[in-house]
């Protein structure tokens, strides 16, 4: 494991003191160093970066924004990039965490505090890697014409109808499966964000855009962006799927 890091500080002595501490852990690769928040923001837009170490005030206030601004900016555009702010003032920690920074360090740097921070950064990075692997995962499925490799995150839902199972993808393509039970398919998709919302439906939670509720008929249905139609949602699963969507997918319209 190696995390791509950048340093942002016009004070070369502080910057390289921090880097010497980080090198002890042997998990960071220095991709670049710069002196302003704006330079860092521009660099990250076109280069892969895992973590940024930035001074609370990396340069003169007339020259650049505070380090917390970068954290707030990336929280919207690139939330996977972790930002660590450091400062000589303890009070700056409040603004760092309010701006969704991954951590705060006090100058002079304390090796024990730095070690604890590195453990937290590593833990989050490992979780992100698992998420990326799940997003890129593919499954080999058996159809009437042979075996087909399908990307998991392209699947909208799986349906069982007329004793046959089919996969519907976000492009509208239908894949008729051969020789699977719904329980077997549910197990194949386990850990990739799928949910058995009805006896005959398994849905990709990340693709859900709307939950329709008909109070008169006591019926529930799930809709997707770009898909002309909806699938059934069990009344018993309604509360559980709402909780899952609220926890992981804030864009859902509930």
Secondary structure, DSSP 8 states (H G I E B T S, - for coil): --EEEEEE-S-HHHHHHHHHHHHTT--EEEEEEES-HHHHHHHHHHS--SEEEEETT-S-TTT---HHHHHHHHHHH-TTSEEEEEES-TTHHHHHHHTT-SEEEESS--HHHHHHHHHHHHHHHHHHHHHHHHHT-EEEEEETTEEEEEEGGGEEEEEEETTEEEEEETTS-EEEBSS--HHHHHHHTTTTTEEEEETTEEEEGGGEEEEEEETTTTEEEEEETT-SSEEEE-GGGHHHHHHHHHHH-TT-B-
